């Protein structure tokens, strides 16, 4: 199998796995804080074992500054997961996932505010297109507090992920697996005060779903992504990344019977197209590293600039 073909298969599989994440969250029966805590716990075990087996800890390249940046990114990452899973519960997986994919636009705004990066007229235009898509896809009606709450949680998750990307892109010379490991390890002490461990005692089969979130969606999925990004061109990564929301919407309909209406469906391609345009425009200019939930490296030292789609 050719290198690029293999990478395409790996990334597609990783994005399909991402699309099933919402079901694992709902079926676990645990609260979002408990879900994220155990995702970090099982994910750290998986990533740590893989990194140890591959010898990544030898010559890891961490300095105090890089470790601090990775930890700060981890703070944003774990609370990004909490808000995303809160959105899944408050509304539907489909709506939460589509709204969550407005992250690239918040990253553009962060660059403008903190780095004084100029926002071109084209980007402003795509931001307007994305906003129009967001209005359509939200489908929020006056008095629909559940949808408004879910929309707010999904937007908060998107902002936190953009912050994580903004911080983590400044880390170079470190394998993304190790950055991801630091970020999930940070989540353990950070979330412990908010986690009711006694409430998980009676989860029963829910433990299998929680273990799956860590071992499959944080261990296997990241390994597949990191391997794929080393083999694929940026444009192909950006396109394949949208397999994630497509699968999430399909799974939400198949498992829970949730589907978006006709008006909401009109907003989906607007957000997808605008996000793709902004992502590709940014990556063509400056390669950046991205955080644990959706990042990977073209080389061991750097993460893909468009790896911003997997939760």
Buried (B, 14 or more C-beta within 10 A) or exposed (E): EEEEEBBBBBBBBBBBBBBBBBBBBBBBBBBBBBBBBBBBBBBBBBBBEBBEEEEBEEEBBBEEEBBBBBBBBBBBBBBBBBBBBBBBBBBBBBBBBBBBBBBBBBBBBBBEEEEEBEEEEEBEEBBEBBBBBBEBBBBBEEEBEEBBBBBBBBBBBBBBBBBBBBBBBEBEBBBBBBBBBBBBBBBBEBBEEBBEEEEBEEBEEBBEBBBBBBBBBBBBBBBBBBBBBBBBEBBBBBBBBBBBBBBBBBBBBEBBEBBBEEEBBBBBEBBBBBBBBBBBBBBEEEBBBBBBBBBBBBEBBBBBBBBBBBB
